[in-house]
């Protein structure tokens, strides 16, 4: 048995330590907001926060998580998260929606660590792939979320 701290709760899972965190979150625990996109940490659809840092969960095994605190899209509730969600809705960012939980997790992590990012900061942090190519709306929404947080 492996104990994971997920969304503020200790969760005991009976899985191989080599299992990617993504599959434990989705298939064992039942938190399906985190998506599978590529399996090689390239796309970011599987982004979660590990001790507050955006982490691509397809590339981390549960055996390597240790005592880290995992937060999924289902549990983000910070001021930054609320601002991101508000901006996403206001600017109608979502097209197909598949990548959006990972995009929101990346944007939230950025704004939690840097509430007044420059455009360069946004470009550096928002590396998740969007197959609908809503990149400009995503970047605009990150900037809008920063303005919402100021206000």
N, C-alpha and C positions, 0 to 999 in steps of 0.2 A: 504494500500500500504506500502511496505517495500522498503527502498532504500539500495542497496548494492553497494559497490565500488568494481567492478570486472575489472581486467586488466586495471586499470587507469581510468575507466569511471563509473559514477554513473548510476546504473540501477534500475529502479522502477519495482517491481514485485508485482503482486496481488496474494499472496499465503498465506496459513495458516502459522503463525509463527512457528508451530511445524514441518513444512516440512524440511526434511534433505537438507542441502546445495547442496549435490550431485545432487538431482533431480531438484532443481531450476536451477543449472548450465546447466544440460543436457536438461531438458524438457522445461523449461520456457525461458531460455536465448539462448539455442541452441549450447552451447559449449560442444561438445561430446568427446573431447579428454580425459576428466576425465572419468574413467571407473567404473562401478559397478562390484564388485567382491563378497563380502560376506555380506555387510550390517551391520556388527558388529565391524568394525574398526580393523579387524584382518589381512587382506591381504594387504592393502595399495594401491590397484589399483586406489582408489579414491583420492590419495594424491594431495593436492593443497598447496599453501603457504598462510597462514593467517598472515598478518604483518610479512612476511618473514620466518615464522616457518612452517615446514611441518605439515600438518593437514589432518587427514582422514575425508573427507567431508561427508561421510555417517553418521558420528556420531555427527555432529554439525547441529543444527537447524538454519534456517535463522533468527529466533527470537533471537538467541544467538550471532549472528555475530556482531551486533552493528556497530560501526564505523570502524571495522577492514578492512584492504585492502586485497582483495582476488586476487591471481594471479594463473592462470591456465596454463597448458602446452602450450596453444595457444599463450601465451604472455611472456614467459621467454626469456629474451634477455641479461642477464648479461654476464660478462666475464666467470663466472663459468658455466653458462648454455651453452654457445658456446663451452667451453672446454669439457663439458660432452657429448654434441651431437657429437663433433668431435671424441672423444674417443670411443663412442658407435659404430660409423660407422667404424672407423679404426679397431677395434677389433671384429667386426661382432657379437655384443652382442645379438641382437634380434633373437629369435627363432619364437615363435608364435606371440609375440608382445603385447599380451593383457595387461600384467602388466607394460609394458615399460614406459608409461607416468608417472605412479606413481613412478617407479624406478628412472627415470630421475629427477622428482621433489624432491625426497628424496636426491639424490646425489648432486643436485644443491644446496639445502639448506645446506647440510653439507659443501660443498666447499665455499659457501658464508660466512659461519660463521667460518670456519677453513680451510684455503687454503692449509695447510700442515698436513693433518690428518695422524695419526699413523694407523697401521693395526687395532688396538683395536678400534680407533675412527670410522673407516669404518665399522667394525663389529657391533658396537653399533648403528650406524645411519641407516644402510641398513637392516631393518627388514621386508621389504615388501616381500610377498610371490611370487615366480615364479613357476608356475606349470610345466614349462619345465626344471626347475632346472639349470638355467644358472648362478647360484650364483657365481661361480668362475670367469666367464667372467665379471659379473657385478662388482665384487670387483676389478678385474684387471683394468677394465675400469675407475673406480673411481680413482685409483692410477695414471693411465695414464692421466686423466683429470687434476689432481693436477700437474703433470709434465708439461703438456701443459700450464697451468696457470703461471708457473714459467718462462717459456721461451720466 
